[in-house]
Amino acid sequence: MNRQDPFRDSDYLQKNQYKDSSNLDARANLHRKFSTAKVRWQPWAFDLLRLEPGMRVLECGCGPGWLWRENIDRLPDGCDIILTDLSPGMVAEAEAALATSNHRFDFQPSNIQALDFADSTFDVVVANHMLYHVPDLAQGLAEVRRVLKPNGRLVAATNGDNHMKELPLLIPEELRQKAASLRMRGEAGQLPFRLENGRSLLEPFFAQIDLHLYEDSLWVTEVEPLLAYAFSMLKPGVDVPETAVAQLRDLWAAKIEADGGIHISKHSGVFEAYK
């Protein structure tokens, strides 16, 4: 566990940041509302699974089940899908959301570093924007390889170094001390698993690796979703002075009024790795 980075601290992730979907939803909401992509992320990512009838699928880090909820009518018949997450709260939300579907899902809390499944069980393993949270990534990837069938695939989404690179610049220098607790993406350094190094990290475990890039950016025309995004990064018990919040709100509102919106770059994609 890396105690310098709470976003790789399994205890913190399970009990605080991702105990339920509220923080994740605040961040996802910014993308839902202001994405410029021609195809939404969940359908685009689902296409890369290339599911066929009867396949066995494992998702590690399923969150509240968004991938399946948005593509429920596109699932082939007879697929056996197991949704897991480190957080029992996330698993419970996914199960509740998919309870009335006509497809077979199983749900259980699970740590990717110690998967409770037999060797060569799954055709596809999904890891959607979660491998950068894994403390011992090599152990996690070894477990994924173990549970994949021969010629099985890992479909792993992540971001690159240019993802949302404008965010840190939205807090001017004079407010940085007052709002120092705001963890704007990009300020904490590079992700441990990202587009730039993902291939080299996967190569010891997989025979073939393909990278699919997702074309998107944000055009943000409302202040509150951007503030909600920023505050979703706060650790519990950390407060930002209300005066700093008010200044940020006014600053961003003025920028939106003057320019019509705030442009934010995105740099995301999916590694498709074959056993």
C-alpha positions as CSV (number, residue, x, y, z in Angstrom):
1,M,0.0,0.0,0.0
2,N,1.3,3.5,-0.9
3,R,0.5,5.7,2.1
4,Q,1.7,8.7,0.1
5,D,-1.3,8.3,-2.3
6,P,-4.7,7.7,-0.6
7,F,-6.1,6.7,-4.1
8,R,-4.0,3.6,-3.9
9,D,-4.8,2.9,-0.2
10,S,-7.3,0.0,-0.3
11,D,-8.7,0.8,3.2
12,Y,-9.3,4.4,2.3
13,L,-10.9,3.5,-1.1
14,Q,-13.2,0.9,0.4
15,K,-14.3,2.8,3.5
16,N,-14.3,6.4,2.3
17,Q,-13.7,7.5,-1.3
18,Y,-15.7,4.6,-2.8
19,K,-17.9,3.3,0.1
20,D,-20.8,4.3,-2.2
21,S,-21.1,5.9,-5.6
22,S,-21.5,9.5,-4.5
23,N,-18.0,10.7,-5.2
24,L,-17.7,8.7,-8.4
25,D,-21.0,10.0,-9.6
26,A,-20.0,13.6,-9.0
27,R,-17.0,13.0,-11.4
28,A,-19.0,11.0,-13.9
29,N,-21.7,13.6,-14.0
30,L,-19.3,16.2,-15.3
31,H,-18.5,13.9,-18.2
32,R,-22.1,13.0,-18.9
33,K,-23.3,16.6,-19.1
34,F,-20.5,18.2,-21.0
35,S,-18.8,15.5,-23.2
36,T,-18.3,16.4,-26.8
37,A,-17.9,12.8,-27.9
38,K,-20.0,11.4,-30.8
39,V,-20.5,8.1,-28.8
40,R,-20.9,8.0,-25.1
41,W,-18.2,6.2,-23.1
42,Q,-20.2,3.2,-21.9
43,P,-21.5,2.1,-25.3
44,W,-18.0,2.7,-26.8
45,A,-16.3,0.6,-24.1
46,F,-18.9,-2.1,-24.3
47,D,-18.3,-2.6,-28.0
48,L,-14.7,-3.5,-27.2
49,L,-15.8,-6.4,-25.1
50,R,-17.0,-8.1,-28.2
51,L,-19.3,-10.4,-26.2
52,E,-20.8,-13.5,-27.7
53,P,-23.6,-15.8,-26.4
54,G,-22.4,-18.0,-23.6
55,M,-19.3,-16.1,-22.6
56,R,-18.1,-15.9,-19.0
57,V,-17.2,-12.3,-18.0
58,L,-15.6,-10.9,-14.8
59,E,-15.6,-7.2,-14.0
60,C,-13.1,-6.0,-11.4
61,G,-14.1,-2.7,-9.9
62,C,-17.6,-2.7,-11.2
63,G,-18.7,0.4,-9.3
64,P,-22.5,0.9,-9.4
65,G,-22.7,-1.2,-12.6
66,W,-22.8,1.6,-15.1
67,L,-21.3,-0.4,-18.0
68,W,-24.0,-3.0,-17.8
69,R,-26.9,-0.7,-16.9
70,E,-26.3,1.4,-20.0
71,N,-25.9,-1.6,-22.3
72,I,-28.4,-4.0,-20.8
73,D,-30.4,-4.4,-24.0
74,R,-27.2,-5.2,-26.0
75,L,-26.1,-8.3,-23.9
76,P,-26.0,-11.5,-25.9
77,D,-28.0,-14.4,-24.5
78,G,-26.5,-16.8,-22.0
79,C,-23.6,-14.7,-20.9
80,D,-22.5,-15.4,-17.3
81,I,-21.4,-12.1,-15.8
82,I,-19.8,-11.7,-12.4
83,L,-19.5,-8.1,-11.0
84,T,-17.0,-7.5,-8.3
85,D,-15.6,-4.5,-6.4
86,L,-13.4,-3.9,-3.4
87,S,-16.3,-1.9,-1.9
88,P,-19.3,-3.8,-0.6
89,G,-21.3,-0.6,-1.0
90,M,-20.6,-0.4,-4.7
91,V,-21.5,-4.1,-5.2
92,A,-24.8,-3.5,-3.4
93,E,-25.6,-0.6,-5.6
94,A,-24.8,-2.6,-8.8
95,E,-26.9,-5.5,-7.6
96,A,-29.9,-3.3,-6.8
97,A,-29.7,-1.5,-10.1
98,L,-29.6,-4.7,-12.1
99,A,-32.0,-6.8,-10.0
100,T,-34.8,-6.5,-12.5
101,S,-32.8,-7.3,-15.6
102,N,-33.5,-10.4,-17.5
103,H,-29.8,-11.3,-17.7
104,R,-27.8,-13.4,-15.3
105,F,-25.5,-11.4,-13.1
106,D,-23.6,-12.5,-9.9
107,F,-22.2,-10.0,-7.4
108,Q,-19.5,-10.2,-4.8
109,P,-17.0,-8.0,-3.0
110,S,-13.5,-9.0,-4.2
111,N,-9.9,-7.8,-4.4
112,I,-8.3,-8.1,-7.8
113,Q,-5.0,-9.0,-6.0
114,A,-6.6,-12.2,-4.7
115,L,-9.4,-13.4,-7.0
116,D,-11.6,-16.2,-5.6
117,F,-12.0,-18.0,-8.9
118,A,-10.5,-21.1,-10.5
119,D,-7.8,-20.9,-13.2
120,S,-9.0,-20.4,-16.8
121,T,-12.6,-19.4,-15.8
122,F,-13.3,-16.3,-17.9
123,D,-13.4,-15.3,-21.5
124,V,-13.1,-11.6,-20.7
125,V,-12.0,-9.6,-17.6
126,V,-13.0,-6.0,-17.5
127,A,-11.1,-3.3,-15.5
128,N,-12.7,0.0,-16.2
129,H,-10.6,2.9,-14.8
130,M,-9.4,1.0,-11.8
131,L,-6.0,-0.5,-12.3
132,Y,-4.3,2.7,-11.2
133,H,-5.9,2.2,-7.7
134,V,-4.3,-1.3,-7.3
135,P,-1.5,-1.2,-4.7
136,D,0.3,-4.3,-6.1
137,L,-0.5,-4.0,-9.8
138,A,1.8,-6.9,-10.8
139,Q,0.0,-9.2,-8.4
140,G,-3.4,-8.0,-9.7
141,L,-2.4,-8.6,-13.3
142,A,-1.0,-12.1,-12.5
143,E,-4.4,-12.9,-11.0
144,V,-6.3,-11.6,-14.0
145,R,-4.1,-13.8,-16.3
146,R,-4.6,-16.8,-14.1
147,V,-8.4,-16.6,-14.2
148,L,-8.6,-16.0,-18.0
149,K,-9.1,-18.9,-20.4
150,P,-6.5,-19.5,-23.0
151,N,-6.9,-16.7,-25.6
152,G,-9.0,-14.8,-23.0
153,R,-8.8,-11.0,-22.9
154,L,-8.3,-8.2,-20.4
155,V,-10.2,-5.0,-21.4
156,A,-8.7,-2.3,-19.2
157,A,-9.6,1.4,-19.4
158,T,-7.3,4.2,-18.1
159,N,-6.3,7.8,-18.7
160,G,-3.2,9.5,-20.1
161,D,-1.0,12.3,-18.9
162,N,-3.0,15.0,-20.8
163,H,-6.3,13.9,-19.4
164,M,-8.1,17.0,-18.0
165,K,-4.8,18.9,-17.9
166,E,-6.5,22.3,-17.7
167,L,-8.1,21.5,-14.3
168,P,-5.2,22.5,-12.0
169,L,-4.9,25.8,-13.9
170,L,-8.5,26.7,-13.0
171,I,-7.4,27.5,-9.5
172,P,-5.4,30.7,-9.6
173,E,-2.2,31.0,-7.6
174,E,-3.8,33.4,-5.0
175,L,-6.4,30.8,-4.1
176,R,-4.1,27.8,-4.0
177,Q,-3.2,28.1,-0.4
178,K,-6.9,28.7,0.7
179,A,-8.1,25.8,-1.4
180,A,-5.0,23.6,-1.0
181,S,-7.1,20.6,0.0
182,L,-8.8,20.5,-3.4
183,R,-7.2,17.6,-5.3
184,M,-7.7,18.6,-8.9
185,R,-6.8,15.8,-11.2
186,G,-3.3,16.4,-12.6
187,E,-1.9,17.9,-9.4
188,A,-1.0,14.6,-7.8
189,G,1.3,13.5,-10.6
190,Q,1.1,10.7,-13.1
191,L,-1.2,7.8,-12.7
192,P,0.6,4.5,-11.8
193,F,-1.2,2.8,-14.7
194,R,-1.9,5.1,-17.7
195,L,-1.9,5.2,-21.4
196,E,1.8,6.1,-21.6
197,N,3.1,3.1,-19.5
198,G,0.2,0.6,-19.7
199,R,1.6,-1.5,-22.5
200,S,4.9,-2.0,-20.7
201,L,3.1,-3.0,-17.4
202,L,0.9,-5.5,-19.3
203,E,3.6,-7.0,-21.5
204,P,5.0,-9.4,-18.8
205,F,1.5,-11.0,-18.5
206,F,-0.1,-10.9,-22.0
207,A,0.9,-12.1,-25.4
208,Q,-0.7,-9.3,-27.5
209,I,-1.8,-5.8,-26.5
210,D,-3.8,-3.4,-28.5
211,L,-4.7,0.2,-27.5
212,H,-7.9,1.9,-28.5
213,L,-8.1,5.7,-27.9
214,Y,-11.4,7.5,-27.1
215,E,-11.9,10.9,-28.8
216,D,-13.5,13.3,-26.4
217,S,-13.2,16.6,-24.5
218,L,-15.5,18.7,-22.2
219,W,-17.2,22.0,-22.8
220,V,-18.3,23.0,-19.3
221,T,-21.1,25.6,-19.2
222,E,-22.2,25.3,-15.6
223,V,-20.2,26.0,-12.4
224,E,-21.8,23.6,-9.9
225,P,-20.9,20.3,-11.6
226,L,-17.3,21.5,-11.8
227,L,-17.2,22.3,-8.1
228,A,-18.8,19.0,-7.3
229,Y,-16.1,17.3,-9.3
230,A,-13.4,19.1,-7.4
231,F,-14.9,18.4,-4.0
232,S,-15.3,14.7,-4.8
233,M,-11.5,14.4,-4.4
234,L,-11.5,15.6,-0.8
235,K,-10.5,13.3,2.0
236,P,-13.1,13.0,4.8
237,G,-12.8,15.6,7.5
238,V,-11.0,18.1,5.2
239,D,-12.7,21.4,4.8
240,V,-12.1,24.2,2.3
241,P,-12.9,27.7,3.6
242,E,-16.2,28.9,2.3
243,T,-14.6,32.2,1.2
244,A,-12.4,30.2,-1.1
245,V,-15.3,28.2,-2.5
246,A,-17.2,31.4,-3.1
247,Q,-14.2,32.9,-4.9
248,L,-13.9,29.8,-7.1
249,R,-17.6,29.9,-7.9
250,D,-17.4,33.5,-8.9
251,L,-14.2,33.1,-10.9
252,W,-15.5,30.1,-12.9
253,A,-18.9,31.7,-13.5
254,A,-17.2,34.8,-14.9
255,K,-15.1,32.7,-17.2
256,I,-18.1,30.8,-18.5
257,E,-20.0,34.0,-19.0
258,A,-17.1,35.6,-20.9
259,D,-16.1,32.6,-23.0
260,G,-19.3,30.7,-23.2
261,G,-17.8,27.7,-21.4
262,I,-14.6,26.1,-20.1
263,H,-12.7,23.7,-22.4
264,I,-11.2,20.7,-20.7
265,S,-9.1,18.1,-22.7
266,K,-9.6,14.4,-22.2
267,H,-7.1,11.6,-22.9
268,S,-8.6,8.2,-22.3
269,G,-8.5,4.8,-23.8
270,V,-8.7,1.0,-23.5
271,F,-6.0,-1.6,-23.5
272,E,-7.1,-4.9,-25.0
273,A,-4.7,-7.6,-23.7
274,Y,-4.7,-11.2,-24.9
275,K,-3.5,-14.1,-22.8
